[in-house]
Protein backbone atom coordinates (compact mmCIF):
# COMPACT_ATOMS: atom_id res chain seq x y z
CA UNK A 1 0.00 0.00 0.00
CA UNK A 2 1.25 3.46 -0.88
CA UNK A 3 1.92 5.96 1.86
CA UNK A 4 -0.30 8.95 0.90
CA UNK A 5 2.03 11.35 2.69
CA UNK A 6 4.84 10.46 0.27
CA UNK A 7 2.66 10.06 -2.84
CA UNK A 8 -0.18 12.57 -2.79
CA UNK A 9 -3.26 11.57 -4.75
CA UNK A 10 -3.82 15.07 -6.15
CA UNK A 11 -1.74 16.44 -9.01
CA UNK A 12 -1.67 19.83 -10.65
CA UNK A 13 -1.99 19.44 -14.42
CA UNK A 14 -0.45 22.18 -16.51
CA UNK A 15 -1.22 22.83 -20.16
CA UNK A 16 1.76 22.79 -22.56
CA UNK A 17 0.05 25.38 -24.76
CA UNK A 18 1.16 28.99 -24.55
CA UNK A 19 -1.20 31.93 -24.77
CA UNK A 20 -2.38 32.47 -28.35
CA UNK A 21 -0.92 35.33 -30.33
CA UNK A 22 -3.73 37.89 -30.81
CA UNK A 23 -2.39 38.80 -34.28
CA UNK A 24 -3.87 36.48 -36.91
CA UNK A 25 -1.39 34.59 -39.07
CA UNK A 26 -0.94 35.86 -42.63
CA UNK A 27 1.38 35.14 -45.49
CA UNK A 28 4.24 37.41 -46.44
CA UNK A 29 2.80 37.86 -49.94
CA UNK A 30 -0.75 37.65 -51.26
CA UNK A 31 -1.90 34.25 -52.51
CA UNK A 32 -2.06 33.72 -56.24
CA UNK A 33 -5.56 33.73 -57.74
CA UNK A 34 -4.62 30.75 -59.93
CA UNK A 35 -1.62 28.71 -61.02
CA UNK A 36 -2.60 29.04 -64.70
CA UNK A 37 0.32 30.50 -66.63
CA UNK A 38 2.46 30.79 -63.50
CA UNK A 39 5.85 29.32 -62.66
CA UNK A 40 5.93 27.21 -59.51
CA UNK A 41 9.27 26.67 -57.84
CA UNK A 42 9.77 23.16 -56.49
CA UNK A 43 12.34 23.18 -53.69
CA UNK A 44 13.77 19.83 -52.59
CA UNK A 45 15.51 20.00 -49.22
CA UNK A 46 17.76 16.98 -49.78
CA UNK A 47 15.87 14.41 -47.75
CA UNK A 48 15.21 11.10 -49.49
CA UNK A 49 11.49 11.53 -50.14
CA UNK A 50 11.57 15.23 -51.08
CA UNK A 51 12.02 14.69 -54.83
CA UNK A 52 9.39 11.93 -55.20
CA UNK A 53 6.90 14.04 -53.24
CA UNK A 54 7.52 17.05 -55.45
CA UNK A 55 7.29 14.91 -58.58
CA UNK A 56 3.84 13.73 -57.47
CA UNK A 57 2.80 17.31 -56.69
CA UNK A 58 4.10 18.50 -60.06
CA UNK A 59 2.19 15.76 -61.90
CA UNK A 60 -1.09 16.53 -60.10
CA UNK A 61 -0.82 20.30 -60.50
CA UNK A 62 0.12 20.15 -64.19
CA UNK A 63 -2.92 17.95 -64.80
CA UNK A 64 -5.13 20.54 -63.10
CA UNK A 65 -3.35 23.63 -64.50
CA UNK A 66 -2.06 22.74 -68.00
CA UNK A 67 -0.24 26.06 -68.51
CA UNK A 68 1.66 25.78 -65.23
CA UNK A 69 5.46 25.79 -65.55
CA UNK A 70 7.75 24.42 -62.88
CA UNK A 71 11.30 25.25 -61.90
CA UNK A 72 13.27 22.85 -59.71
CA UNK A 73 15.83 23.73 -57.06
CA UNK A 74 17.74 21.19 -55.00
CA UNK A 75 19.44 22.46 -51.85
CA UNK A 76 23.20 22.88 -51.77
CA UNK A 77 23.67 21.66 -48.20
CA UNK A 78 21.39 19.16 -46.49
CA UNK A 79 19.19 20.64 -43.71
CA UNK A 80 20.71 24.12 -43.90
CA UNK A 81 18.81 27.24 -44.97
CA UNK A 82 19.97 27.88 -48.52
CA UNK A 83 20.71 31.56 -47.82
CA UNK A 84 23.42 30.38 -45.38
CA UNK A 85 25.22 28.23 -47.96
CA UNK A 86 27.50 28.72 -50.94
CA UNK A 87 24.35 28.34 -53.08
CA UNK A 88 22.86 31.60 -51.84
CA UNK A 89 23.29 33.61 -55.05
CA UNK A 90 21.93 30.77 -57.21
CA UNK A 91 18.98 30.36 -54.83
CA UNK A 92 18.16 34.07 -54.76
CA UNK A 93 18.22 34.22 -58.58
CA UNK A 94 15.95 31.14 -58.72
CA UNK A 95 13.43 32.70 -56.33
CA UNK A 96 13.16 35.81 -58.52
CA UNK A 97 12.13 33.61 -61.46
CA UNK A 98 9.13 31.93 -59.82
CA UNK A 99 5.68 33.10 -58.80
CA UNK A 100 5.31 30.72 -55.85
CA UNK A 101 7.30 27.96 -54.17
CA UNK A 102 6.39 24.51 -52.85
CA UNK A 103 8.90 23.01 -50.43
CA UNK A 104 8.88 19.46 -49.14
CA UNK A 105 10.46 17.96 -46.07
CA UNK A 106 10.79 14.39 -47.23
CA UNK A 107 11.61 12.32 -44.16
Number of C-alpha atoms within 10 A of each C-alpha: 3 7 7 9 7 7 9 9 7 7 7 5 6 6 6 6 6 6 6 7 7 6 6 6 7 7 6 6 7 7 9 10 6 9 18 15 12 16 17 21 22 23 21 24 24 19 14 12 14 19 21 13 15 20 12 10 15 19 11 11 18 15 11 12 15 11 14 17 18 18 14 15 17 16 18 20 14 13 11 12 13 19 13 10 14 11 15 15 12 13 18 12 10 14 17 10 12 17 16 17 16 13 15 19 16 15 9
